[in-house]
Amino acid sequence: KTGEAADAPSSSLPGNQATDESEIAAFKSGAKFSTHMSSEKTAARSEFAKTKTMKQQREFLPVYGSREDLMHVIRENNVVVVVGETGSGKTTQMTQYMHEEGYSTFGMIGCTQPRRVAAMSVAKRVSEEMDVELGKQVGYAIRFEDCTSEETLIKYMTDGVLLRETLREPDLDSYSCVIMDEAHERSLHTDVLFGILKKVVARRRDFRLIVTSATLDAERFSDFFGSVPVFNIPGRTFPVETLYAKTPVEDYVEGAVKQALAIHVAYPPGDILVFMTGQEEIEAVAYCLNERLEQLAAEAEASGLKNGCPPLSVLPIYSQLPSDLQAKIFQEAEPGVRKCVVSTNIAETSLTLDGVMYVVDTGFCKLSVYNPRVGMNALQVFPTSRAAANQRSGRAGRTGPGTCYRLYTEMAFKHEML
């Protein structure tokens, strides 16, 4: 900007306030996920993504085979519960099928996600599949960041955002259809939304509600909405081999580091995904891994080995991480560098990381539990459920056959987990 017009606002502001505001604006724009994501296309890592076109990848997903039946069920019923394994394509494909069937003519197609990173990365993927710019026909909305426009037809958002919108328009008039994805995660927001949407469906005959769940507690959802039909999407994408620990692992942080290193040093190319419980442990694992890698490299150098330890890029991901670092896990690593993503259960459901072939599952997660002594909720470390453990192993088989290493015994999986 040149001339007096550019200076005018700053002169009216006292002192350094104008520069402060511009700095804040610059910081806010830098903290937006879309700026880090929309510039380049997601790089293909796996053989599957490299060799197949977008159309072929879409047709390969299990949901494609049952598209006609699914659309028929949705046409006949206002509410449908859809059950499909992770990787069946329900998150990315169903919004597009609804759009192609013409549901977006009289309103938006909304899709809620329990996590912010999931809403953003899925919106990016769908915009690539439809070959449109992120924020135009396909957009997302999360707290503090709205990446939609007047022409948005498909909108991904967190359930908190939709809950806010119900305050403004109780009947959700701007939506023709809402898909509640990953409903089995059952946060407070989703449960309140269920009650609100049940009333919306009763008032609006043209409204469609689709509840999707990856686990088989779908009967409860079905009963809640009045015995609505449950539609199963059969099939998996790729086979996953599951390996259990022979004896219980005492320190699962140490165990995860050892297992990730063993995979890195001895196994063929493919990215590694390690599940930990929270930020503190993730940082500990990342620190240990980098330290061990330095030791290995130093030992290899000392013994005169040219290609001793191959390079490994350790990337943490958790919800409090700044958005530019969160976007890093989707970006392509340098040639010949293996990625190791250390994550909370944020990567358990909607995030698809192309190229992950190995999953290390510690078998623990943090749950928000009411503590009667303190009289408030606290995060506590608990063993994961069997459904969550299966979700985690499914991460290894999204874009090719993979292996899941579980740091607990088979007996613990069968008899101790919920």
N, C-alpha and C positions, 0 to 999 in steps of 0.2 A: 504494500500500500504506500502511496506517495502523497505529498501535498498536505494541506492543512487538515483535511478530513481525518487523516490518520492520527494527527496529534490532538485533535479536538477533545476526545474523551479523556485522555490522560491529563490534560491541563485542568480539567474540572475536578479531578480526583486529588485529594490532599496527599502530598509527599510521595512515598513509594508505593502507594496502594495500587496504582495502575500496573506497575511492574509485577507486584505480588499476584495480582489477578491473572496476568498473562502467564506467569509461571505456573499458577494453579491449573489454568486451562491446558497448558502444555503437559503438565503432569497427568491430568485426567485423560487427555487424548492418548498419552503414552501407555496408560494403564489399561486401555481398552484391548480386549482380546482380538477384536476384528482387525485392528491395525497389524497385528502380528500374524494373523491367519490368512487374510483375504488376498495378500499380494501374490503369493505363488500357489500353484496347485499342490495338493498333497503328493509327495513323491512315493512312487511304488517301490516297495522293499522286497515283497515276496515274488516268487516265480509266477504264482497265480495272477497277481495284479499286473505284472509286467507283460505277460503274454496275452491277456484277454482284454478286449475293449470294455468300456463301461456297460454297454448293452449286454455283452456276454456275461459279465460279472453279475449283473442284475438277474439274468435268466438262470444263473447257476444256483441262486439262493432257494432254499426249500419253500419259501412262501410263494414263489412264482408258480409252482406246480398246482397250488390250491387257490390261485387268484380268483377264478370264476366262481367257485363255491363260496369263497369268503365274501365276495361282493354281493352274491345272491342273498346270503344270510344278513348282511348289513342292510340291503334294500328292504328286506321283509321285516326287520326288527329295529326298534329305536335304540336298544342297548344290546351290545354283544360283548361277551368276554372271550378274549383270544389268548390261547396258551401256546407258547412256542419256545423251544430251547434257545439258548443264547446263540446268536449267529444265524438265526433262521431268516433274518431280514425284516422282522416286523416293524422295527423302529424307523428304518429309512424308507421302506417300500410302501407301507400302508398309506402314508400321507400322499405319496405320488399316485397310488391307485385311486384314492378318493378324488384327487385333483383331475385325473384322466377320466373318471366317471362323471365329472361335472358337478361335484359337490361344492367346488370353490366358486361357482357362478354367483351365488347369492350370499356369500359370507366367507370368512376365512376358515381354513382348516387348522385348528390348534392342536399342538401335541405337547403335553407336559412331561418334564423329566425331573427326577428327584435331585439331580445335581447340576450345578452351573456348567462345569466343564463338558458334561454330556450334552446339554442343550446346545452349546456353542459348536462342539465338534461335529455333532450330527447334522446341524443346520449347514455347516460348511460342506459336509459330504453330499447332502441332498442337492445343494446349489451346484456342485460339480456334476452330479448325475444328470441334472436337468439343464446343465450348461447355461446357467444364469448367474448374475453377479450376486454375491451374498449381501443381503440387505434390500434387494429389489423384490422379486417374486417370492424368494425364500429368505426369511430373516429369523432372528431370535431376540428374546427379551429376557434379561436377568436383572437382578437388583442393581441399580446405578448405571445400567447400560442397556439402551434400547437400539437394536440394529434392525429396525423395520422401516418401511415407508408406506406411502399411500397405496402403492400397487402390490403390497405383500399379500400373497394368497395362502402360503404355508408358513405358519409361525411356530417355532419351537420355543419353549419357555420353561422356567422352573415353576413348580406348583404354587409357590408363594406369589408369583406374578399374576397367575390366573385368579388366585384368591383375592388379590387387590382389585382386579378388574370386576369381580362379582359385586364389589361394593358400589362401583360406579354404574354398572348395568346388571341388575340382578338376573335378568333372563339371558344374558350373554348374546344380545341381538346381533353383534358383529360376527359371531361364529355360526357356521352351519353345521360344524361337526367338531367334536373334541375327542382326542385320543389320550387316555391317561396311561402313559407308558410306565413300566416297572412298578406296577401298583403293589407288588408284593413287598416293596421296601417300607410301606406303611409309616410315613412320617405323620406328624400332627396335621400338617397342611393337606396331605392327600385324604386323610380321614374326614376332615371338615368339608373338603371339596366333594367327596362322595355324597354327603348329605345335601349340599347345595345343588349338585348336578342332578340328583334324583328328583328334586322339585322342578328343576328346569325342564327335564324330560317330560314330566307330567303336564307342564304348562304348554310346551311347544311340540306340536306334532311333527314339525319338519326337522327337529334337532336329532342328530345322531351322536351317541356316546359309545366309544369303544374302550374297553378296559383291557390292557394287555398285562400278562404276568408270565414270568419264566418258570415259575414253580407251580406245583399242582394243588395249591389251596384255592383254586378257581371256584369251587362249589360255593364257598362262603360269599364271594363277590356276586355270584349268580343269584344266590338266595336273597341277598340284600336288596337287589334291584327287582326282585319278584320273579325268581326262577327263569331268568333270561337264558338264551342258548349259549353254550360254551363251544367254541370252535377250536379244534386242535390243529396246529401246523406240524405235520410229521417231519422227521428227518433231521440230520445233522449236516454240517458242512464237510468236515474232515475228521478222520479218526484221531483220537488222543490216547496215548499209552500212559497209564497211571502207575507210578512206583511209590511204594510206602517205605517208611523207615523200619528197620528190623527191630530196633529197641526205641523206647521213648527218648526224644531229644530233650536234654535238660535245659540248655540255653538256646532258645530258638533263634536269637539274633546271631549268635556265633554260628549256629547250624546253617542259617540262610547264607551267610557270607562264604562259608566253606563250600556249600553246594553250588553257589553262583560261580565261584572261582573254578571249581572242578569242571563245570559245564564249559566255561570259557576256555580253559586250557586244553581240554581233551575232546570236545565235541565239534561236529561240523557247523558251518555258519548258520546264524539264526539268532534273533534278539531274545533277551531274557527278561522275564517279568517276575519281580519278587514282591510278594504281598506281606506287608508289615501292618502294625496296628495304628501307629500315629506318627506325627512329625518328629518327635524326639528319636524314636527308633529308626526312622527312615534316615535321618541325618547321621546317626551312629553307624548304620550299615554302609551308607555312601562313604563316610570317612574311613571305615575299616577296609572297604574294598579298594579305595584309592591307595591307602597305606600299603596293603598287601601287594598290590600291583607294582608299586615302586620297589618294594623289596625283591619281588620276583625279577623285575627288570635289572636291578643292581646285581643280583646273584648270577643272572644269565650273562651280564657284561663281564663280571669277574671271572667266570669260567670260560669266557671267550666264545660264547654262542652268538652267532649273528642274529638269527631270528628266534630269540628266546621266548619272550612273552608278547603275544599279539596285543594291540591297543584295545582298550575297552572304554566306552563313554558311559559314565554312571549318571543317570538322570532321575532326580527325585520328582514325585508328583503328589501333592496333597492340596486340600482346598484353600489353605491360607497362603500358598505360594503365589508370588506376583505373576500377573498374566503372561508377561513375556517369557518367563521361565516355564510356565505351564505349556505354552505353545511349542516349546522346544521339543517336547516328546513326540510331536507329530512331524517334526522336520527331519529331513534325511541326514543320516550321519555321513561322515566323510568315507570315501571308498576304502574298504578293507577294515573299517572300524565296526566292532559289534556294540550294539546298544544294550545297556542293562537298565531297565526302568524299575525303580523302587517305589512302590505305591501303597496307599491305604486301600480299603475296599472300594474306593472311588472308581478303580479300573475294573471292578468286578462285573459291572453290568453293561452300560451303554457305550463305553469307550472301546473302539476297535483300533488297536495298534497294529498296523500292517507289518508283517515280518516277525511277530513274536512266535517262536517255535518251542520255547522252554518256559514253563511256569514253575516257580518255587513257592509252595504254599505252606506258610508257617502254621496255619490252622487256628489263628487267633484274629479277633477284630475288637474294636472298641464299640461298646453300646452305651447309649444314654440311659442311665438307670436312676430311678428315684431313690435317694438315700434318706431314710426317715430320721436318722440321727441329726443330719444337718438341715433337713427340711427342704432340700433342693435337688435338682438333677445333677448327676456327675457322670463323667465318662469312665467306664471301667473296662478292663480287658477281659474278654470272655472267649471261650472256644467258639468257632464259627458253627453254623448249622450245616447239616449234610447238603441241603439245597445250595447254600452259599459255596461249599467246597466244590460241588459239581459245576457251579457257575465259573469258579476260578479255573478249574481244569479245562473248561470249555474255551477259555481265552487262548489256549495254545493251538486250537484247531480252527481258527477263523479263516486263515488264508493258506493253509497247508497242514499236512499231518504234523503232530507235535507230541511233546512229552511233558507230563506234569509230575514233579517231585513233591510228595507230601511229607512234611517233617513230623509225621506222627504215624502210629502203627495202624494196621487195618482193623485191629480189634477196637482201637479208640474210635475210629471212624464209624464202625458198625454199632457199637454199644454205648459209647459215652457222649456222642454228639446228638443234639436235638434233631 
